[in-house]
Amino acid sequence: MATLGELFVEGVRRLAQAENRNARLDAQVLLEHATGMERSVCYAYPEREVTAEQEQHFLALLERRLQGEPVAYLVGHKEFYGLDFLIDKRVLIPRPETELLVEAALEVIRRKLSAGQVPIIADVGTGSGIIPVTLAVEEPRLPYLYASDISADALEVARLNCQRHRVAQRIRLLHGDLLASLPERVDVLTANLPYIGNNEIDMLTADVFDYEPHLALFSGPHGLDLLHRLLIAAQQLAILKEKAVVLLEIGYQQRAALEQFLHEVWPQATVTFTKDYAGWDRLLLLQT
Ligand SMILES: C[S@@+](CC[C@H](N)C(=O)[O-])C[C@H]1O[C@@H](n2cnc3c(N)ncnc32)[C@H](O)[C@@H]1O
């Protein structure tokens, strides 16, 4: 019978050999999932024996990880902004940089609430629902928010996450292309839409390209098609209320192209960018 410690060491060894840069963390997360034991137990009692089924489960997960399947899909969940979200192959795996967008959106929302407004909010391309669910949990004064996606499969996952975090009554899920199904004008529009260009496919690692939904990744030759379409639709459909704010996550090399585009199509808007921790402009904030 193997022990927790032995399985952990074996997992780290095989992952490191395969040049996995998160070998220790991945092995730990898979071990917790396979045995149902918390991290503290795994560390404190490495000599504890596991059952044959737990060992088989761990080794099977390890094998899949070695083939490239992302940890979040293997264990079925991922943390984002301190909350645990259900994640499967129907949705993009939440990325830490999207926390920047949530933080900025909360700041805007709280400013509006402090001024006595109750802002109407919509998140477009909501995927697993991390953005609206986090906003609803963090800001209980918001009566409701809209969350839309073109993928009915993704919306099923978002629905589960709304229930998991007890905000299902406050999040209105909409199925449709970009803003098409939005029933009213909004004060705050958030979106982390696909922004990878077809010209960047070669730069993607296999665990992204082979496993994550392509509908959640790609957006035309330079990754800008959906962002352009959303900005044009927001303007043409007059979907934004007075003094509305649009917050968009963008690709790390897209600032100049978006600045130029907005200068041409929306010259009266005020546009600012925020950098991520690596120093790239990753968040576009537009005020009408
Ligand atoms: C990059 S993922 C982001 C998911 C989630 N917002 C997050 O931050 O993890 C983009 C999402 O946009 C959706 N999407 C793609 N094209 C769309 C469109 N034309 N209209 C609405 N949603 C779209 C995809 O289905 C996917 O769920």
The ligand as a Tripos MOL2 file, in Angstrom:
@<TRIPOS>MOLECULE
LIG
   27    29     1     0     0
SMALL
NO_CHARGES

@<TRIPOS>ATOM
      1 C1        -12.0120   34.2430  -22.9750 C.3       1 LIG1
      2 S1        -13.5530   33.4330  -22.5390 S.3       1 LIG1
      3 C2        -13.8540   34.2840  -21.0010 C.3       1 LIG1
      4 C3        -14.7920   33.6000  -20.0590 C.3       1 LIG1
      5 C4        -14.9360   34.3240  -18.7140 C.3       1 LIG1
      6 N1        -15.4880   35.6510  -18.9000 N.3       1 LIG1
      7 C5        -13.6060   34.4120  -18.0060 C.2       1 LIG1
      8 O1        -13.1080   35.5320  -17.8390 O.co2     1 LIG1
      9 O2        -13.0580   33.3740  -17.6270 O.co2     1 LIG1
     10 C6        -14.6430   34.1810  -23.6830 C.3       1 LIG1
     11 C7        -16.1120   33.7730  -23.6580 C.3       1 LIG1
     12 O3        -16.7640   34.5200  -24.6910 O.3       1 LIG1
     13 C8        -17.7220   33.6930  -25.3230 C.3       1 LIG1
     14 N2        -17.9770   34.2070  -26.6750 N.ar      1 LIG1
     15 C9        -17.2920   33.9840  -27.8110 C.ar      1 LIG1
     16 N3        -17.8500   34.6370  -28.8460 N.ar      1 LIG1
     17 C10       -18.9340   35.2990  -28.3420 C.ar      1 LIG1
     18 C11       -19.9250   36.1430  -28.9310 C.ar      1 LIG1
     19 N4        -19.9080   36.4480  -30.2210 N.pl3     1 LIG1
     20 N5        -20.8900   36.6320  -28.1130 N.ar      1 LIG1
     21 C12       -20.9080   36.3310  -26.7870 C.ar      1 LIG1
     22 N6        -20.0060   35.5210  -26.1960 N.ar      1 LIG1
     23 C13       -19.0180   35.0180  -26.9560 C.ar      1 LIG1
     24 C14       -17.1140   32.3070  -25.2840 C.3       1 LIG1
     25 O4        -18.1090   31.3210  -25.4100 O.3       1 LIG1
     26 C15       -16.4040   32.3070  -23.9340 C.3       1 LIG1
     27 O5        -17.2360   31.7830  -22.9310 O.3       1 LIG1
@<TRIPOS>BOND
     1     1     2 1
     2     2     3 1
     3     2    10 1
     4     3     4 1
     5     4     5 1
     6     5     6 1
     7     5     7 1
     8     7     8 2
     9     7     9 1
    10    10    11 1
    11    11    12 1
    12    11    26 1
    13    12    13 1
    14    13    14 1
    15    13    24 1
    16    14    15 ar
    17    14    23 ar
    18    15    16 ar
    19    16    17 ar
    20    17    18 ar
    21    17    23 ar
    22    18    19 1
    23    18    20 ar
    24    20    21 ar
    25    21    22 ar
    26    22    23 ar
    27    24    25 1
    28    24    26 1
    29    26    27 1
@<TRIPOS>SUBSTRUCTURE
     1 LIG1         1 GROUP 0 **** ****
